[in-house]
Amino acid sequence: MKLSDIGEFGFIDRIARNYPAGDASILKGIGDDTAVIPFSGNSVILLTTDQLIEGFHFCLDTIDGRKLGWKALAVNLSDIAAMGGTPIGFVLSLGIPAERTSVKFLDNFYQGLYWLGNKMGVELLGGDTSEGGERFIINISLLGKACKDKVVYRDGGQDEDDLYVTGRLGDAALGLKLVEAGGKQKFAGKLLDRHLTPMPRIREGKLLAERKVANAMIDISDGLLADLNHILVQSKIGAEIELSRLPLSKEFQVRAGEYTDNPLSLALGGGEDYELLFSVSSDKRGEVARLSRELTCPLTRIGRLSRHINGVVLKDENGRTKKAAPVGYDHFKTLKDLQKEK
């Protein structure tokens, strides 16, 4: 058996089974957007880490140092947002190909980190550097904090909960296609920004948690269907997605058809949206609407959870339904494997 046979999430499940947490005081280890560690009184520490590797997550020919620094921090901040937490600080480790990396590029990279960190109130606390060989490698570990009784986990989904997402879906995946095509088309700017400099939904996640609106929550990094599947597995429930409700930007609606015969596939499985997907008791629709107006960020109801559904079904505008596989980005599966799942 090869790693590509089980994929990223199968590998993570294997680690979790073989090496369960031994400290009973840890509130959450493997299996959510962050680890949750008791701290003092009703406070907990949130801990997450992510890495970006040249050639897999980014190409230095298509992203500048500032945007790369921004994105490296943003993907970690999004994990804190998904738990409803407040970021505190981060440490950064870099593997740098010294012979082909300029000091100016590195200065710009750290400036991008600073810009987003300053906006989000999070500071660089330290880190490590080493020779990276053939690839530029970025690893960030980020600390956050939250109230113990207000952390939102993936396993809190309830029968007949409404499903919501923040913002718009599919723009980042379309932005990647624009990058691959040169990025000079109409509407390229907004779509490229969504791919290269995503805005983590820290404020949205905090308010959803503090006001106890969300029952379950996750950030959309690997694609809507793939990340929804994590909620379904851990909440032991199924879901129905109404395709006509998916929030698609004007730019997406105008341009997506030029790059794919099935634009909805980008919104459902493209990944890197870094929006929040969350479930809410259906009697709180009015509260969600008020919160959306307060945030000036759309919170869109896209479906529901149900104990009577196995997995995910997609419902079109005519009421027809079909089963959906949890497709999305997987680091260890080949393109051929992912196409089979679709």
Buried (B, 14 or more C-beta within 10 A) or exposed (E): EEEBEBBBBBBEBEEEEEEEBEEEEEBBBEBBBBBBBBEEEEEBBBBBBBBBBBEEBBEBEBBBBBBBBBBBBBBBBBBBBBBBBBBBBBBBBBBBBEEEBEEEBBEBBBEBBBBBBEBBEBEBEEEEEEEBEEEBBBBBBBBBBBBEEBBBBBBBBBEBBBBBBBBBBBBBBBBBBBBEEEBEBEBBEBBBBBBBBBBBBBBBBBBBBEBEBBBBBBBBBBBBBBBBBBBBBBBEBBBBBBBEBBBBBEBBEEBBEEBBEEBBBBBBBBBBBBBBBBBBBEEBEEBBEEBBEEBEBBBBBBBBBBEEBEBBBBBEEEEEEEEBBBBBBBBBBEEEEBEEBE
